[in-house]
């Protein structure tokens, strides 16, 4: 089991077809809009129907502001390393440090030779690659002049520069033993593709890279592991990335913590917006959180579910006054379910009360049937870290409440003709409440997001830990998950009503009705969740 500890990244591998140039650029911009980190394109200069990779990457970089771009991978035999080094550094400088360099030794030698490039054997291509890396690093150095003597590439007093905005990573694509050894000795990253190297072969390849790195006086973690992936959300989950998002989450998170893969780059086809959105909005965030949870509480340890009363700042745990039975009774829930809610003297975050106002005549659940958890023990004093757990839940819920207000405002703008329907739908689709999809929970875009996949690495996640910590919470957790699904359906009603307005200008009444129903269900659910979980989150130290 190997986790090199690198921060996770997610990105796209885009088609460079010249006939579909506009679509490629649109997908690149969409990659950034959806919150992904990387955009890449393949580099086959001998392919007449493909755009030039560096030209395309430059335009993508110009049309985006945040994502990093890289060739996946640059064709070394047709790109002299000295020129490639200056091109990469120049684009990195112009974009403020948003360029990495995927690099390959070459393939399709007939096509390369047809373009006037060299025809190299396996051993020769490896020597050329090693020399090329030396050339590029020399030209990125602070030396006054650069000299490299090689059989295939050389520098004879060339002046380094221009300086890149950041240390550009050289990510080498390769599979065979000698190439893997070179990667371990020299590269900043390894960039294989799943269709050529399936997950069950990663461990052996990683072992070769690690051994070569250590033999060269490097650490295995000096080599980042990236993975080009392809999959479908329509499978049954029995094959790699062939199934619903929860299958992708489990499989990619497992590769991160067991094989050290820290970047996943999805091969995207033209028009595949649905798959791209599910990858960005459902898979990537859940993988991040699941891996973070595993790194915080490794499966080999015993995550403490006990009270954290002996840790943290002792001053934070003192001075909490006792309360009388009358005060305890005053704090019981207004619904009359007999559950004591701990809100006294800033001991814990204050759950947001349900004001009881309902805008819609439709009722999708019976609130009187909501189960309640055990009474809070009001004599317990909590550390600052424990208090933060419940407060974090309230803070994120407040963000969702603010977004709901924004949704209502968008609808009124549409009604007034100040905003078109397409723009309103697009804005709603980028909100956290929609990205969470409510089947993945609401807890700080974090653990609950992972919970309902029902497949976690070594069972590290929020709801299962709450269930394990106190079986009396099981009915509450089950009810919360069921309500998440209902709210997801209500969000679909809002979207359907907006779509219907295209053909029915008078459909604003239906849109308002759907948003009123969303308001009723969402605000009620958030208050219920805070009432039941603020104290247990702190009590059982599940952050």
Secondary structure as GFF3:
##gff-version 3
##sequence-region A 1 543
A	DSSP	beta_strand	9	14	.	.	.	ID=ss1
A	DSSP	three_ten_helix	18	20	.	.	.	ID=ss2
A	DSSP	alpha_helix	21	33	.	.	.	ID=ss3
A	DSSP	beta_strand	38	41	.	.	.	ID=ss4
A	DSSP	alpha_helix	53	63	.	.	.	ID=ss5
A	DSSP	beta_strand	68	71	.	.	.	ID=ss6
A	DSSP	beta_strand	74	75	.	.	.	ID=ss7
A	DSSP	three_ten_helix	76	78	.	.	.	ID=ss8
A	DSSP	alpha_helix	81	95	.	.	.	ID=ss9
A	DSSP	beta_strand	101	104	.	.	.	ID=ss10
A	DSSP	alpha_helix	109	114	.	.	.	ID=ss11
A	DSSP	alpha_helix	122	139	.	.	.	ID=ss12
A	DSSP	beta_strand	146	148	.	.	.	ID=ss13
A	DSSP	beta_strand	155	158	.	.	.	ID=ss14
A	DSSP	beta_strand	170	172	.	.	.	ID=ss15
A	DSSP	alpha_helix	177	186	.	.	.	ID=ss16
A	DSSP	beta_strand	189	193	.	.	.	ID=ss17
A	DSSP	three_ten_helix	199	201	.	.	.	ID=ss18
A	DSSP	alpha_helix	202	215	.	.	.	ID=ss19
A	DSSP	three_ten_helix	220	222	.	.	.	ID=ss20
A	DSSP	beta_strand	224	229	.	.	.	ID=ss21
A	DSSP	alpha_helix	245	259	.	.	.	ID=ss22
A	DSSP	beta_strand	261	267	.	.	.	ID=ss23
A	DSSP	alpha_helix	273	278	.	.	.	ID=ss24
A	DSSP	pi_helix	279	284	.	.	.	ID=ss25
A	DSSP	alpha_helix	285	296	.	.	.	ID=ss26
A	DSSP	three_ten_helix	314	317	.	.	.	ID=ss27
A	DSSP	alpha_helix	325	330	.	.	.	ID=ss28
A	DSSP	three_ten_helix	344	346	.	.	.	ID=ss29
A	DSSP	three_ten_helix	367	369	.	.	.	ID=ss30
A	DSSP	alpha_helix	384	415	.	.	.	ID=ss31
A	DSSP	alpha_helix	421	429	.	.	.	ID=ss32
A	DSSP	alpha_helix	432	435	.	.	.	ID=ss33
A	DSSP	alpha_helix	447	451	.	.	.	ID=ss34
A	DSSP	three_ten_helix	457	459	.	.	.	ID=ss35
A	DSSP	alpha_helix	462	469	.	.	.	ID=ss36
A	DSSP	three_ten_helix	471	473	.	.	.	ID=ss37
A	DSSP	alpha_helix	474	500	.	.	.	ID=ss38
A	DSSP	three_ten_helix	505	507	.	.	.	ID=ss39
A	DSSP	alpha_helix	508	539	.	.	.	ID=ss40
###
